[in-house]
Amino acid sequence: MKNCIGIIAFLLCVTTVSAQTKTNLELTDIFNYEFVSDPQISPDGSKIIYVRNFKDIMTDKNLSNLWIVNFDGSQNRPLTTGNQNDYYPRWSHDGKKIIFKSNMADDKMKLYLMWLDTKETAPLTNTPMAPGAVSWSQDDRYVAFNMFVPATDESLVKMPAKPEGAKWNTPPTYIDKLNYRGDGQGYIKSGNDQLFILSVNGGTPKQLTTAEFDHGAPVWSNDGKSLYFSANFHPESDFEPANSEVYKLDLNDNSVTALTDRFGPDGSPTLSPDGRKIAYTGNDDTFQGYELTQLYVMNADGSNSQLLSADFDRDIGNVQWASDGKGLYFQYDSEGDSKIGHITLYGKVTTIAEGLGGLSLGRPYNQADFTVSNNGKFAYTLGGTQHPSDLAVADKKGSQRLTFLNDDLFSFRNVGEVEEIWWNSSFDDRKIQGWIVTPPNFDPNKKYPFILEIHGGPFQSYGSVYSAEIQAYAAAGYVVLYSNPRGSTSYGAEFGNLIHHDYPNHDYEDLMSGVDAVIGKGYVDTNNLFVTGGSGGGVLTAWIVGKTDRFKAAVVAKPVINWTSFVLYADGAAFFSKYWFGKKPWEDPENYFRRSPLNYVANVTTPTMLLTGEEDYRTPIAESEQFYTALKLEGVETAMVRIPGAGHGIANRPSNLVAKIASVLAWFNKYKTE
């Protein structure tokens, strides 16, 4: 009997040790990540409904369901289930119902209503297009939303009738608009986002607007007689894309009145609890490459507009009124950290919660969300360098993390440690922030290959959040540095505009100084330095290999190589030349070429891979093709990876993110020396 007990104890011990043995992350783990998004706290603060995002390895889809949990973390359970997309939950004011969007029935996206006491669900819409932004009326009897309404364009080209039975090619496509295609959209269909209202009892949505302009998210007035929204109705809207206003629509006669009139973007109107004031965001447009998004408050009739955030040197977003009407909550990024702030009507700012983030699974961008209840309780996405976004709550007593969605994965996978680092730029001694990610089981006494990974934008920011892509590089044995060089957001207007009409340029010194700072720690193999980045980071990667040969290999992802071709070929044609250059290419050709990586292609000796989605209309693949051919003509080792069906957001399909990471590692491993 004793021998049996001893054998059982031995087997249990072996099983326990085996269960505790961890291995490094693998590329297919991309399909195992889950994360929280769009947390919506109930009006009374007692419950939170959130979107639980997951992936299906068999269909290569990003999927999501709705879950509900008590504020104290108890009774965490699903509201919807299935391999579908359920998202955009919004509470009714009485807290008894929600609306949400789903393709649960026939893979067609519809707006649904759910009664929370019984979980009964009914579709509210069966329209050809899915509703966009939706809001409840104050009495919870109606919803308002915007939705795309297609239009028919007459073609100037008239084809003659073909003989019966003849098989001709598809008729030619006639285009006469400045904005004719968009990334993630393809060639843009004629039509506009119009405003609708619909009874929650169902029926046919009533279209309220017909103007040939896009109408923004509608907000109900307290008396239910009006809607507020933002739009750019100016005749030159195609050429002045950042000149929107806040409008009021009278539901009695559908008349529309402008409430703002300055030159610049005014948007995201939010009504005060008593219905007497409107908060909105915007700025005076001075054609800067980067301009702070500021907070304003005006009377509901548009009078007495006041700038509240004049003394706050950060972008303001996701504005929500405090229930007492004496201040507003908002979201902001500062030095790589996303936070919830409160601002009084006199402009005094205090920080409510920190550590938001985690909504950018692929790369470590600062993206987060939060909502606030009528009694001052908060639900938000909790970021962190060791996990994708989870659900957290906060009130006057403090904050609490409610979910741990990836603990099952991390119970048997190692994750690289992340260390914040600051250094001084060799150009002007400015302080630059970055993060070092070390391989699992890191030994500082050893030497590791190194990757510099550069963010896009360029007016964006990385932060102290989890990144599947960065962690995959660390799992492959690389030390990784990601950072926020000049031009990055979350450091104020002056720092962001250091690259105004001067990008790329001295961000190069910022990045090289960061590389030197990490090398100075003693654990980097200086014979195995690599560099990569996407979009704006692709621009800088191509710029770097034209400036130095210190890197063994580079991967230039979805770059701009020739600014002249880019500003005439990318979507948003009215924006880039006006805001990033100040002149059109033929008005200032030398400046365009001076800032183009193509100008320095003869200097390149670094083996360089180009990687871009074939349907990228933001930094079209023609940019990559130019650099690829130029490098070939110069005799530089190069390759091109084309991601089929992918736009600028390559990682919008899980397998595309896997393909990107696998391509980068394959290229670097090819040139890495032991």
PyMOL commands that set and color helices and strands:
alter all, ss='L'
color gray80, all
select helices_A, chain A and resi 2-20+27-32+407-410+468-475+493-499+507-519+536-545+563-569+576-581+585-587+589-594+597-603+621-633+650-652+654-671
alter helices_A, ss='H'
color red, helices_A
select strands_A, chain A and resi 23-24+35-41+47-56+61-70+77-78+86-91+97-102+110-115+120-123+134-136+142-150+181-182+186-187+191-199+206-207+219-220+226-231+245-250+256-258+266-271+277-282+294-299+306-307+317-321+327-334+337-344+349-356+370-372+378-382+390-395+398-401+413-414+418-424+431-437+448-454+479-484+524-534+553-557+608-613+638-643
alter strands_A, ss='S'
color yellow, strands_A
deselect
rebuild
show_as cartoon
